[in-house]
Amino acid sequence: MPSRTACLAAFAGAALNISPLAAAQPVGLIEPEPEADRPAAPIARPAAQPADQAPQAVGPEAIRPEDGPAIAPEIPTTVSFFSGLVYDGSSDTNGSAGELRTLRVPARLGYSTPINNKNILRLSARQTTSLYDFQPFSEFPGSGDPIDVGLSAGVGATLVHLFDRRLSGILGVNIGFDGEVDAEFEDSITAGGVAGLTYRVNQDLLIGASLLVQSRLEEDVIAFPVPVVDWQFSDYWNLKVGRVDQVVANLNGGIALTHTLTDDISVGGFAGVTFHQFRLADDNSSVPGGILEDAVVPVGSFISYQHSPNVVVFGTVQGLPYREVNIQTSGGNSIADVELQPTLSASLGVRIKL
């Protein structure tokens, strides 16, 4: 029977490598546009029309499927970059095994460009460096820490195809490295893909679903569906389900509720899951060539500040009601499984879009 850590991986593992839910975001046919007499909530609005054309209608008729696709004139080529710090505080275990502190430094680079009037190409590169500080863990084998520095890095490519002004499809692939710094490269490779559809119900609601397929270290390939919801249910409130790393950077997937306070400041709450899996080095003192899995369920609040049109700074404070660390042999057999007590965590980050 798979461990609870492995079950969490079934939701988070694929998102960690490809950010496949990123492919399911709206393709931008109806862009947000602030209103002059109130704080700008992220409400979908019709794209601006050239001066020599009649104004575009507002309402469901503005996105009639019979109008056909029109990506290239409305979506520019963009480059985005994100980096931050995520600190998980000291966590006592439920037994007498010890304590654990973690500092993660994620970074992500994205590139999006329309290929023609029906297709958008999105490329991404990611890296997260995880620094572990173990206090004596009696349940772990060996005399040293199971891991000091873990590295997750990868690249992905996604094609978004617009069938009409409401319906779009996605298809993506990814490949990544997940291991201790000195781990064998060929034994630390994972790969996967995503396919899905999104449907623009109206200017305020996008729904969809994706099927994720992802390999894991020494475990079976996983395949599972993920819902996608982006709902602007009032002028100042937005609900996202599925991909939420636009709001909370250290989540692989989950749910986020956002309230727009002013043109520049938003606050909200979130819940989700993060999952990290590392191949251990052959000279690891605990389990040579083994695997360490680290699954976390954070629940917390966030604040974001729009410093300029292209720069967003944000921070989070969250509780970790569940965290589990599992160590396996090189063949995938679990030899130590530790559940940690609830604790607090915090993160800071900046996102730049050009």
N, C-alpha and C positions, 0 to 999 in steps of 0.2 A: 504493500500500500504506500503511495507517495506521501512524503512528509507534508506538513502544513506549509513549510517553506516552498516546496515544489508546487503546491497548489497556488500560492501567491504568484509564483513565477508564471503560471498560466495566464495571468492577466497582464503582468508587468514586463516579462522578459522580452517580448517582441517590441514593445514600445521603447524599451531602453536602447535597442540597437538601431531601429529605423526611424523612430518617432513616426510610426505609420499613421497615427491619427492626425498628424500634421497635414497629410495629404488630403484629409477629408474636410479641411476647413473650406469656407465659402471661397469661390473663385473670384469674387469681387465685382460681379456684374452690377451690384447695387451697393455703392460705397457709402460709409457713414459721412454725414455732413452736419456740423454743429448749427444750432439755431441761434439767432442773434439775441433772443430775449430770455435765455435760460442757460444753465450749465450744459455743456455738450455731452449728452449721453450717447453711447455708441449705437445709435439707431440707424438701421439701414435706410439709405435714401437713394433716389435715382442718380445715376451718373450724369455729369454735366454734358449738355449738348453743345455742339458747335454753334457759333453765332448765326450761321445761315440756315439753321434747321429750326423747326418748331420745337417749343419746350416739350420735354418728355413728361408724360402723365404720371401723377402720383397715385399709388394704389395698386391692386392686383393686376390691373390692365397694363401696368408699366413693365411687367415681366412675362408677357404672353409667350407661350412656347412657340407659337407660329411666327414670332418675330425672328426666330433663328438665332444661332450663336453669333456673338460679337465680342470676342475676347481681345484681340490684338489692339483695337483703338482705345480700350478702356483700362487695360492692366499694364502698368509699366514694368520694366525689368527692375528687380530689387535685390539688394544684398543686405543681409542681416547678420548681426553678431551678438552673442550673449556670453556673459561670464559672471561668476559669483562665488560665494562661499556658503557652505552649509555645515553647521556645527550641531552634532548630536551630543548632548551632555552626558555626564557620568550615569551609567545605568547599572544598578545592582541586579544580579540574577535572582531568580526565584529560589535557588538553592544556595550553595556556598561557593560557587565557582569563581566569582570575582566581579570586576567592573570593566566597562568598555566606554571609551570616548572616540569619536570619529569626526574628522574634518574632511569635507569633500570640496574639490575645486572643479566645478563643471565649466565647460566652454563649448560653444556651438556656433558654426558658421553655415549660413544658408544662402542659396542663390535661386531666384525664380525668374523665369522669362517666358513670354509667349512664343511658341514655335510658329503658329499660324492662327487663323481666326477660330480654331476649334480646340487647340491643344496648348497646355502649359507644361513646361519642364521644370522640375524642382530638384536641386541637388543639395546635399547636406554633408557636413563633416562634424564629428563630435569627439570630445575627449573629456573624461572625468577622472581625476586623480583622487584616490581615497587614502587618507592617512589614518591608520588604526593605532590606538594606544590601549593595549590590554593590561589590566592588572591581573594577578595570578588567577588563572582559570583551571581549577583542579580537574574539571571534566575533559579538558583537551589533552591529547597525547603530547609527549615530548616535553622538553625543558624550556623552550622559548615560546615567543608569541607565534600564533599560527600565520600571521601576516603583518607586515609593517606598512607596505605601500602596494595598493592595487591600482591597476590601470584598465580603464574601459575606453576603447577608441573604435571608430568605425566610420564608414561612408555609406550613403544611400542615394538612390535616384527614384523619382516618382513622376509618372506622367498623369496629368489631369486632362480628361477629355470632356468637352462640353457638348452634350447631345442637343440641348436647347437652353433657353434662358432659365429653366428651373432645374433640370436634371443634369448631373455630371457624374462621371465615373473616375476611379483612381486605380492605378496599378503601379506597385513599387517593389524594389528589391534592396537588400542591404547585406553588408558583410562587416564583421567586426572582430576585434581582439579583446578578450577579457581574461586578464591574468595578473599574477604577481609580476613585478618588474623583470625578474630573471626567469620567468616561466618559459617553457619551450613554445615558440611562436606557433608551430603547426598544430600543437595540441590545445591551443587557446582560441581557435577560430570558431566563430558562430556565423550563421547566415539565415536569412529569412525573406519574407515578402508579405505583401498586402494587396487585397483587391476589395473594392467597395463602391457604393453609390451614395450620393447625397442628393436631396431634393429640397428646393426652395419653395416652401409652402406659401409664404408671403414675404413681405419686406422684413418682418420681425422674427420669422421662424425658419430655421434650417434643420432638417432631420436626415438621418442616414444610418448606415451600418457598414462595417468593414469585417472581412475575414482575415485574420492574422495567422501566419504560419512561421514558426521560428524554431531553429535548432538550439540545443543547450549542451553544455559540457557534460558528457557521460550520461545524458538522459535522453528520453524519447523526444522526438520532434512534437511540438504542440501546435494545435490549430483550434481557434476559437473565435466566435463573433464578438464584436464590440459595437455598442450603440454610439451614435453621434448626435448630439443635440446642441444647438446654439439658438437660444430663445431670448429675445429682447421683449420681456413681458410688460414693461412700462418704460416711461421716459428715462428712468434712472436705475433700472434693475435689469440684470442679465444673468441667465443661467446657462452654464456649459456642462455637458456630460461627454466623457470620452477623452479627447485631447484638451488638457487644461494647462499645458506648460506656457501658453501665452500669458497666463495669469500667475501661476505658481511654478517656478522653474524647476524645482526639485521633485516634481511628481512625474511618474511614468504615465499614469492615467488616473482618472477619478472624476470628481464633481466640484464645481466652483460657482459660488453665487457672488456677483459683483454689484456694488452700489456706487454710482457716480455722485460724488459730493460737489465737485466744481469742475471747471474745464480741465484742471490739471491733476486733481486728486481723486482716487478711487479706493474704496475699502471693500472687504468681503470676507467670506469664510470658505473653507475647502476641506475635503477629505479625499484620500486616495491611497496609493501604494507605491513604494519604490522597491526595486529588487536589484541586487548586485551579485554576480557570480564570478569567481576568480579561480583560474588554474594556478596551483601552487608550484613553486620552483622544484626542480629535482633534488636540490640540496636543502629543502625546507626541513627544519628541525622537528616539526610536528608530524606532517604527513607528506613525505616527498612525492611530488607529482600529483597530489590530491586536489580537492576542490573545497573552497569555502563559499558558502551562500549566506547572504545577509538580506533579510526581508524586513521591511518596516512599513507600518500603517500610521501615517501622520494625520492629525485632525487639528486645524488651527485657523488663524486669521492672517490677513495680509493688508498691506497698504502700498499703493503705487503712486508715483509722482511723475507727471509728464514734464520733464525739464525743458524740452524743446520739441518741435514737431517730430524729430527723429530719435530722441533719447528718452527712455523711461527708466527710472530708478525705483526699485521696490524692495520691500522687506517682509519677512514672515516671522511669526511666533506660533509654535505648534506644540501640542502634546503628542507623545508617541505611546498610545495605549498598548501597542503590540510591536515587539521586535524579537526576531528569532535568528540565531546564528547556527548554521549547520556545517559540519566538516565531514567530507567523504573521502574514501580512498580513491586511487587513480581509476578504479573500476566502477566508481559510482555508489559504493556501499557506505551507508551512513555509519560513522563511528562515534560521533559526538553531536548532541543537539541541545542547545541552551536557549531558553526563553528568558528574556530580560524584563525587569520591572518597568512599569511606565515611567517616563521621564519627559523632560522638555527639550526642545530643539529650536534653532533660529537660523535664518538665512538672510543674506543681502545679495543684490545683483543689479546689473545694468544691462539694458537691451538697446542696441543701436540699429537703426534701419536706414539704409541709403537708397 
